[in-house]
């Protein structure tokens, strides 16, 4: 990829992956924005009936779906490493996602469950492998890599901004199944971009066993340095799991909380609940470049700016975001209308995104630097599997909130995220030593 022409100083292939992932995330976040709302909508609603589940039942399914949709990334990564290669795995995953979204568009319970199964398989194949391909666009030591992942991450969130506004509006306000079908059309656009842009990805995402040199590489045992780096990655995975357990309250507990406990009337207009699912992504698009600039200036000033340090800071900021939700829960308890002002939700989502930009794209780049080449997709798949466990934990916390109350859950998340972040900052130098210099590249 070293001789490939560039756009904005980055390989053209980055922007093909950017737009492919944009539409895949449009599909994913569009479906996520209306899933819990569809499950809990009354079956007797003549305007737009749903399945009539209780909030607890809906959050349980949301947690299981969130876990499996990312947990299958382990299998998607292994399939890419051993059989298909990343490029073909992304293509096949997109086909599964399209089929899954249109299965959800059919008003029948067996089709609904089939759609969820197809989505789980599709995201498992696509998500870890497209992220690994982004890393493959840059040679070892290329200082553009972190910036490349930030650009890629902005693409993810442009899709996530558009999805709740389009899919959410037509799903919630017109027909749930129309919303699901629109998510499917979004993925079709992503596949079109990917298929016609694959020529810009020559040499990236191919099956490693296709050459004798790579077959020999695959047969070699891991070195001491590689084992140490894998250990550090698993410690990073713990941070990631806690982060997503907190962050993914957005699609479940916070989604229902916005519907039932937040005063959504602004200037006489009631904001549809699903629209709040765009807030995270909108903030990412707005803050992505300024955050990247901040960390660059921070590093040039000679201050600690390793990936692990950023993850610790992100965990602490996430805890502060839940302090805002604790304030909202307090106002609900004191309000005669049993509702809190909407600004608490805006503030909480803002802080969550500052935390996200300190952690998530950094973690993606970090893994592509530390993972042994023969396990590149598998380790990225493991990252997304850990994300899936975080999603499941988010669902369990949402279920617990139905009995213990939102304040107890918001407080627990605040304390745990804060303590984890502080621990990471205290031991960051020891952890950096185990990367054997990789952190000097990831800065």
VEXDREN-2710 file (C-alpha; in Angstrom, 1 decimal):
% VEXDREN-2710
k/r/px/py/pz
1/UNK/0.0/0.0/0.0
2/UNK/3.0/2.3/0.2
3/UNK/2.8/3.4/-3.4
4/UNK/-0.9/4.0/-3.4
5/UNK/-2.2/7.5/-4.2
6/UNK/-3.7/9.4/-1.3
7/UNK/-6.6/11.6/-0.3
8/UNK/-5.9/14.1/2.5
9/UNK/-2.6/12.4/3.0
10/UNK/-4.2/8.9/3.6
11/UNK/-4.5/5.9/1.2
12/UNK/-7.6/6.0/-1.0
13/UNK/-8.6/2.6/0.4
14/UNK/-9.3/4.3/3.8
15/UNK/-12.2/6.2/2.3
16/UNK/-13.7/3.1/0.7
17/UNK/-13.6/1.5/4.1
18/UNK/-14.9/4.7/5.6
19/UNK/-18.0/4.8/3.4
20/UNK/-18.6/1.0/3.7
21/UNK/-18.5/1.2/7.5
22/UNK/-20.6/4.4/7.4
23/UNK/-23.5/2.5/5.8
24/UNK/-23.0/-0.6/7.9
25/UNK/-23.3/1.5/11.0
26/UNK/-26.3/3.3/9.5
27/UNK/-27.9/-0.1/9.3
28/UNK/-26.8/-1.2/12.8
29/UNK/-27.7/2.0/14.7
30/UNK/-30.9/2.5/12.8
31/UNK/-32.1/-0.9/13.9
32/UNK/-30.7/-0.3/17.5
33/UNK/-32.6/3.0/17.7
34/UNK/-36.0/1.3/17.4
35/UNK/-35.5/-2.2/18.6
36/UNK/-36.4/-1.7/22.3
37/UNK/-39.1/0.8/21.4
38/UNK/-40.6/-1.7/19.0
39/UNK/-40.4/-4.6/21.5
40/UNK/-42.2/-2.5/24.2
41/UNK/-44.8/-0.8/22.0
42/UNK/-48.3/-2.1/22.8
43/UNK/-49.8/-4.7/20.4
44/UNK/-53.1/-2.8/20.7
45/UNK/-51.7/0.4/19.3
46/UNK/-53.7/1.0/16.2
47/UNK/-51.2/3.6/14.9
48/UNK/-48.0/1.5/15.1
49/UNK/-48.3/-1.7/17.1
50/UNK/-45.2/-3.5/18.5
51/UNK/-44.7/-6.7/20.3
52/UNK/-46.0/-5.6/23.7
53/UNK/-43.1/-6.9/25.8
54/UNK/-42.3/-5.5/29.2
55/UNK/-39.3/-3.2/29.6
56/UNK/-37.4/-5.9/31.5
57/UNK/-38.0/-8.5/28.7
58/UNK/-37.0/-6.0/26.0
59/UNK/-33.8/-5.1/27.8
60/UNK/-33.0/-8.7/28.3
61/UNK/-33.2/-9.4/24.6
62/UNK/-31.3/-6.2/23.9
63/UNK/-28.5/-7.4/26.1
64/UNK/-28.3/-10.8/24.5
65/UNK/-28.4/-9.4/21.0
66/UNK/-25.7/-6.8/21.9
67/UNK/-23.5/-9.6/23.3
68/UNK/-23.8/-12.0/20.4
69/UNK/-23.7/-9.4/17.6
70/UNK/-20.1/-8.5/18.8
71/UNK/-19.1/-11.8/20.4
72/UNK/-19.3/-13.6/17.0
73/UNK/-16.4/-11.3/16.0
74/UNK/-14.1/-14.0/17.4
75/UNK/-15.4/-16.5/14.9
76/UNK/-15.4/-13.8/12.1
77/UNK/-11.8/-13.0/12.9
78/UNK/-10.8/-16.7/12.9
79/UNK/-12.6/-17.4/9.7
80/UNK/-10.7/-14.5/8.1
81/UNK/-7.4/-15.6/9.4
82/UNK/-7.7/-19.2/8.4
83/UNK/-10.1/-19.5/5.5
84/UNK/-11.5/-16.5/3.7
85/UNK/-9.2/-13.5/4.4
86/UNK/-10.6/-10.2/5.7
87/UNK/-11.7/-8.8/2.3
88/UNK/-14.0/-11.7/1.5
89/UNK/-15.3/-11.9/5.1
90/UNK/-16.4/-8.3/4.9
91/UNK/-18.3/-8.9/1.7
92/UNK/-20.0/-12.0/3.0
93/UNK/-20.9/-10.2/6.3
94/UNK/-22.6/-7.4/4.4
95/UNK/-24.8/-9.9/2.5
96/UNK/-25.9/-11.4/5.8
97/UNK/-26.7/-8.0/7.3
98/UNK/-28.8/-7.1/4.3
99/UNK/-30.8/-10.3/4.6
100/UNK/-31.2/-9.8/8.3
101/UNK/-32.6/-6.3/8.1
102/UNK/-35.1/-7.3/5.5
103/UNK/-36.1/-10.3/7.6
104/UNK/-36.9/-7.9/10.4
105/UNK/-39.1/-5.9/8.0
106/UNK/-41.5/-8.9/7.8
107/UNK/-44.2/-8.7/10.4
108/UNK/-43.9/-12.2/11.8
109/UNK/-42.1/-13.4/14.9
110/UNK/-40.1/-16.3/13.3
111/UNK/-38.9/-13.8/10.7
112/UNK/-37.9/-11.4/13.5
113/UNK/-35.7/-14.0/15.2
114/UNK/-34.2/-15.1/11.9
115/UNK/-33.3/-11.5/11.2
116/UNK/-31.6/-11.1/14.5
117/UNK/-29.6/-14.3/13.8
118/UNK/-28.5/-13.1/10.4
119/UNK/-27.5/-9.8/11.8
120/UNK/-25.4/-11.4/14.5
121/UNK/-23.6/-13.5/11.8
122/UNK/-23.1/-10.6/9.5
123/UNK/-21.7/-8.1/12.0
124/UNK/-19.4/-10.9/13.4
125/UNK/-17.9/-11.3/9.9
126/UNK/-17.7/-7.7/8.9
127/UNK/-16.9/-5.6/12.0
128/UNK/-13.6/-7.0/13.1
129/UNK/-12.2/-7.5/9.6
130/UNK/-13.0/-4.1/8.2
131/UNK/-11.3/-2.5/11.2
132/UNK/-8.2/-4.8/10.8
133/UNK/-8.1/-3.8/7.1
134/UNK/-7.8/-0.1/8.1
135/UNK/-4.7/-1.0/10.1
136/UNK/-3.4/-2.9/7.0
137/UNK/-3.4/0.2/4.9
138/UNK/-0.4/1.5/6.9
139/UNK/3.1/0.1/7.2
140/UNK/4.6/-0.6/10.6
141/UNK/5.5/2.7/12.3
142/UNK/3.4/4.9/10.1
143/UNK/2.5/7.9/12.2
144/UNK/-0.7/8.4/10.2
145/UNK/-2.3/5.3/11.6
146/UNK/-4.0/6.8/14.6
147/UNK/-5.3/9.7/12.5
148/UNK/-6.5/7.1/9.9
149/UNK/-8.5/5.4/12.6
150/UNK/-10.0/8.7/13.8
151/UNK/-11.2/9.4/10.2
152/UNK/-12.6/5.9/10.0
153/UNK/-14.3/6.4/13.3
154/UNK/-15.9/9.6/12.1
155/UNK/-17.3/7.7/9.2
156/UNK/-18.9/5.2/11.7
157/UNK/-20.5/8.0/13.5
158/UNK/-21.8/9.9/10.5
159/UNK/-23.8/6.7/9.8
160/UNK/-24.8/6.6/13.4
161/UNK/-26.1/10.2/13.3
162/UNK/-28.2/9.7/10.2
163/UNK/-29.7/6.4/11.2
164/UNK/-31.8/7.3/14.3
165/UNK/-33.0/10.4/12.4
166/UNK/-34.1/8.5/9.3
167/UNK/-34.7/5.0/10.5
168/UNK/-35.9/6.2/13.9
169/UNK/-38.4/8.7/12.5
170/UNK/-40.0/6.4/10.0
171/UNK/-39.9/3.4/12.4
172/UNK/-41.3/5.2/15.4
173/UNK/-43.6/7.6/13.7
174/UNK/-44.8/5.7/10.6
175/UNK/-44.1/1.9/10.8
176/UNK/-41.5/-0.2/12.7
177/UNK/-41.0/-2.5/9.7
178/UNK/-40.5/0.3/7.3
179/UNK/-37.7/1.5/9.6
180/UNK/-36.0/-2.0/9.6
181/UNK/-36.2/-2.1/5.8
182/UNK/-34.6/1.4/5.5
183/UNK/-31.7/0.0/7.6
184/UNK/-31.4/-2.8/5.0
185/UNK/-31.2/-0.3/2.1
186/UNK/-28.4/1.5/4.0
187/UNK/-26.4/-1.7/4.0
188/UNK/-27.0/-2.2/0.3
189/UNK/-25.4/1.2/-0.3
190/UNK/-22.4/0.1/1.8
191/UNK/-22.0/-3.0/-0.2
192/UNK/-22.1/-1.1/-3.5
193/UNK/-19.3/1.2/-2.3
194/UNK/-17.2/-1.7/-1.1
195/UNK/-17.6/-3.8/-4.3
196/UNK/-16.8/-1.0/-6.7
197/UNK/-13.9/0.3/-4.5
198/UNK/-12.1/-2.9/-3.8
199/UNK/-9.4/-2.1/-6.4
200/UNK/-8.1/0.5/-4.0
201/UNK/-7.6/-2.3/-1.4
202/UNK/-5.1/-4.3/-3.4
203/UNK/-2.8/-6.2/-1.0
204/UNK/-4.9/-5.5/2.0
205/UNK/-7.2/-8.1/3.7
206/UNK/-5.9/-11.1/1.7
207/UNK/-5.6/-14.6/3.2
208/UNK/-2.2/-14.9/4.8
209/UNK/-1.7/-18.6/3.7
210/UNK/-1.6/-17.5/0.1
211/UNK/2.2/-17.2/0.1
212/UNK/5.0/-19.5/1.3
213/UNK/6.5/-16.8/3.5
214/UNK/3.2/-16.1/5.2
215/UNK/2.5/-19.9/5.7
216/UNK/5.9/-20.1/7.5
217/UNK/5.0/-17.0/9.6
218/UNK/1.7/-18.7/10.7
219/UNK/3.6/-21.8/11.8
220/UNK/6.0/-20.0/14.1
221/UNK/5.3/-19.9/17.9
222/UNK/4.7/-16.7/19.7
223/UNK/7.8/-14.9/21.0
224/UNK/8.1/-13.5/24.6
225/UNK/7.4/-10.0/23.3
226/UNK/4.3/-11.1/21.5
227/UNK/3.0/-12.9/24.6
228/UNK/3.6/-9.8/26.7
229/UNK/1.8/-7.6/24.2
230/UNK/-1.2/-10.0/24.2
231/UNK/-1.3/-9.8/28.0
232/UNK/-1.5/-6.0/27.8
233/UNK/-4.3/-6.3/25.2
234/UNK/-6.3/-8.4/27.5
235/UNK/-5.9/-5.8/30.3
236/UNK/-7.1/-3.2/27.7
237/UNK/-10.1/-5.5/26.9
238/UNK/-11.2/-5.2/30.6
239/UNK/-11.3/-1.4/30.3
240/UNK/-13.2/-1.8/27.0
241/UNK/-15.8/-4.1/28.5
242/UNK/-16.5/-1.8/31.5
243/UNK/-16.7/1.2/29.1
244/UNK/-19.2/-0.4/26.8
245/UNK/-21.3/-1.7/29.7
246/UNK/-21.7/1.9/30.6
247/UNK/-21.9/3.4/27.1
248/UNK/-24.5/1.0/25.8
249/UNK/-27.0/2.0/28.3
250/UNK/-27.9/4.5/25.5
251/UNK/-29.7/2.0/23.5
252/UNK/-31.5/0.3/26.4
253/UNK/-32.0/1.8/29.8
254/UNK/-31.3/5.4/28.7
255/UNK/-33.6/5.0/25.7
256/UNK/-36.5/4.0/27.9
257/UNK/-35.4/6.7/30.5
258/UNK/-35.6/9.4/27.8
259/UNK/-39.0/8.2/26.8
260/UNK/-40.5/8.0/30.3
261/UNK/-38.5/10.3/32.6
262/UNK/-37.2/13.2/30.4
263/UNK/-39.2/16.2/29.5
264/UNK/-38.6/16.1/25.7
265/UNK/-40.6/19.2/24.8
266/UNK/-38.3/21.9/23.3
267/UNK/-39.8/25.1/22.0
268/UNK/-43.2/23.5/21.9
269/UNK/-42.1/20.4/19.9
270/UNK/-41.7/17.0/21.5
271/UNK/-38.5/15.3/20.3
272/UNK/-39.1/11.6/19.3
273/UNK/-37.3/9.3/21.7
274/UNK/-35.3/7.6/19.0
275/UNK/-33.8/11.0/17.9
276/UNK/-31.6/11.0/21.1
277/UNK/-29.8/8.0/19.7
278/UNK/-28.1/10.4/17.2
279/UNK/-26.6/12.5/20.0
280/UNK/-23.6/10.3/20.7
281/UNK/-22.7/10.1/17.0
282/UNK/-23.3/13.8/16.3
283/UNK/-21.0/14.7/19.2
284/UNK/-18.3/12.3/17.8
285/UNK/-18.5/14.0/14.3
286/UNK/-18.2/17.5/15.9
287/UNK/-15.6/16.6/18.5
288/UNK/-13.5/14.0/16.6
289/UNK/-11.0/16.4/15.0
290/UNK/-10.7/18.8/18.0
291/UNK/-10.0/15.8/20.3
292/UNK/-7.4/14.4/17.9
293/UNK/-5.8/17.9/17.8
294/UNK/-5.9/18.1/21.6
295/UNK/-4.1/14.8/22.1
296/UNK/-1.5/15.8/19.5
297/UNK/-0.7/19.0/21.3
298/UNK/-0.7/17.2/24.6
299/UNK/1.9/14.8/23.3
300/UNK/4.0/17.5/21.8
301/UNK/4.0/19.3/25.1
302/UNK/5.9/16.3/26.5
303/UNK/3.0/15.0/28.6
304/UNK/1.9/11.4/29.0
305/UNK/-0.3/10.4/26.0
306/UNK/0.0/6.7/25.6
307/UNK/-3.0/4.7/24.5
308/UNK/-3.4/3.2/27.9
309/UNK/-3.3/6.6/29.5
310/UNK/-6.1/7.8/27.2
311/UNK/-8.2/4.7/28.1
312/UNK/-7.8/5.5/31.8
313/UNK/-8.8/9.1/31.2
314/UNK/-11.8/8.0/29.1
315/UNK/-13.0/5.7/31.9
316/UNK/-12.9/8.6/34.4
317/UNK/-14.8/10.9/32.1
318/UNK/-17.4/8.2/31.5
319/UNK/-18.0/8.2/35.2
320/UNK/-18.6/12.0/35.3
321/UNK/-21.1/11.5/32.5
322/UNK/-23.2/9.3/34.8
323/UNK/-23.0/11.9/37.5
324/UNK/-25.2/14.0/35.2
325/UNK/-27.7/11.2/35.0
326/UNK/-27.7/10.9/38.7
327/UNK/-28.6/14.6/38.8
328/UNK/-31.4/13.9/36.4
329/UNK/-32.7/11.0/38.5
330/UNK/-32.7/13.3/41.5
331/UNK/-34.7/15.9/39.7
332/UNK/-37.2/13.2/38.6
333/UNK/-37.7/12.3/42.3
334/UNK/-38.3/16.0/43.2
335/UNK/-40.4/17.0/40.2
336/UNK/-44.2/17.0/40.4
337/UNK/-44.3/15.9/36.8
338/UNK/-41.9/13.0/37.5
339/UNK/-39.7/14.2/34.7
340/UNK/-36.2/15.8/34.4
341/UNK/-35.0/18.6/32.1
342/UNK/-33.6/17.4/28.8
343/UNK/-30.3/19.3/29.3
344/UNK/-29.1/16.5/31.7
345/UNK/-29.4/14.1/28.8
346/UNK/-27.5/16.4/26.4
347/UNK/-24.7/16.9/29.0
348/UNK/-24.4/13.2/29.8
349/UNK/-24.2/12.2/26.2
350/UNK/-21.6/14.9/25.6
351/UNK/-19.3/13.6/28.3
352/UNK/-19.8/10.0/27.2
353/UNK/-18.5/11.0/23.7
354/UNK/-15.5/12.8/25.1
355/UNK/-14.8/9.5/26.9
356/UNK/-15.4/7.5/23.8
357/UNK/-13.0/9.5/21.7
358/UNK/-10.3/9.0/24.4
359/UNK/-10.8/5.3/24.3
360/UNK/-12.5/3.5/21.4
361/UNK/-10.6/4.6/18.2
362/UNK/-7.4/4.5/20.3
363/UNK/-8.1/0.9/21.3
364/UNK/-8.7/-0.1/17.7
365/UNK/-5.4/1.4/16.6
366/UNK/-3.7/-0.1/19.7
367/UNK/-4.8/-3.7/18.8
368/UNK/-3.5/-3.4/15.2
369/UNK/-0.1/-2.4/16.6
370/UNK/0.2/-5.1/19.3
371/UNK/-1.5/-8.1/17.7
372/UNK/0.8/-10.7/16.2
373/UNK/0.2/-10.7/12.4
374/UNK/-1.1/-14.3/12.3
375/UNK/-3.7/-13.5/14.9
376/UNK/-4.5/-9.9/13.7
377/UNK/-8.2/-10.6/12.8
378/UNK/-8.7/-12.9/15.7
379/UNK/-7.5/-10.3/18.2
380/UNK/-9.7/-7.7/16.6
381/UNK/-12.5/-10.2/16.8
382/UNK/-11.7/-10.7/20.5
383/UNK/-11.9/-6.9/21.0
384/UNK/-15.4/-6.9/19.6
385/UNK/-16.3/-10.0/21.6
386/UNK/-15.4/-8.1/24.7
387/UNK/-17.5/-5.3/23.4
388/UNK/-20.3/-7.8/23.2
389/UNK/-19.8/-8.8/26.8
390/UNK/-20.1/-5.2/27.7
391/UNK/-23.3/-5.0/25.8
392/UNK/-24.7/-8.0/27.7
393/UNK/-23.6/-6.4/31.0
394/UNK/-25.4/-3.2/29.8
395/UNK/-28.6/-5.2/29.4
396/UNK/-28.2/-6.8/32.8
397/UNK/-27.7/-3.4/34.4
398/UNK/-30.8/-2.2/32.5
399/UNK/-32.8/-5.2/33.8
400/UNK/-31.6/-4.5/37.4
401/UNK/-32.7/-0.9/37.1
402/UNK/-36.3/-2.1/36.7
403/UNK/-36.1/-3.4/40.3
404/UNK/-33.4/-1.3/42.0
405/UNK/-34.1/2.0/40.3
406/UNK/-32.1/4.1/37.8
407/UNK/-30.3/6.0/40.6
408/UNK/-28.7/2.9/42.0
409/UNK/-27.5/1.7/38.6
410/UNK/-26.2/5.2/37.6
411/UNK/-24.3/5.4/40.9
412/UNK/-22.8/2.0/40.6
413/UNK/-21.5/2.7/37.1
414/UNK/-20.1/6.0/38.2
415/UNK/-18.1/4.5/41.1
416/UNK/-16.8/1.5/39.1
417/UNK/-15.7/3.5/36.1
418/UNK/-14.0/6.0/38.3
419/UNK/-12.0/3.4/40.2
420/UNK/-11.0/1.5/37.1
421/UNK/-9.7/4.7/35.4
422/UNK/-7.7/5.7/38.5
423/UNK/-6.1/2.2/38.6
424/UNK/-5.1/2.4/35.0
425/UNK/-3.4/5.8/35.5
426/UNK/-1.6/4.5/38.5
427/UNK/-0.1/1.5/36.7
428/UNK/0.2/3.0/33.2
429/UNK/4.0/3.0/33.1
430/UNK/4.3/-0.7/34.2
431/UNK/1.8/-1.7/31.5
432/UNK/3.6/0.4/28.9
433/UNK/6.8/-1.5/29.6
434/UNK/5.0/-4.8/28.6
435/UNK/4.3/-3.4/25.2
436/UNK/8.1/-3.4/24.5
437/UNK/8.1/-0.1/22.6
438/UNK/4.8/-0.5/20.8
439/UNK/3.4/2.5/22.7
440/UNK/6.0/4.7/21.1
441/UNK/4.5/3.9/17.7
442/UNK/0.9/4.3/18.8
443/UNK/1.3/7.8/20.2
END
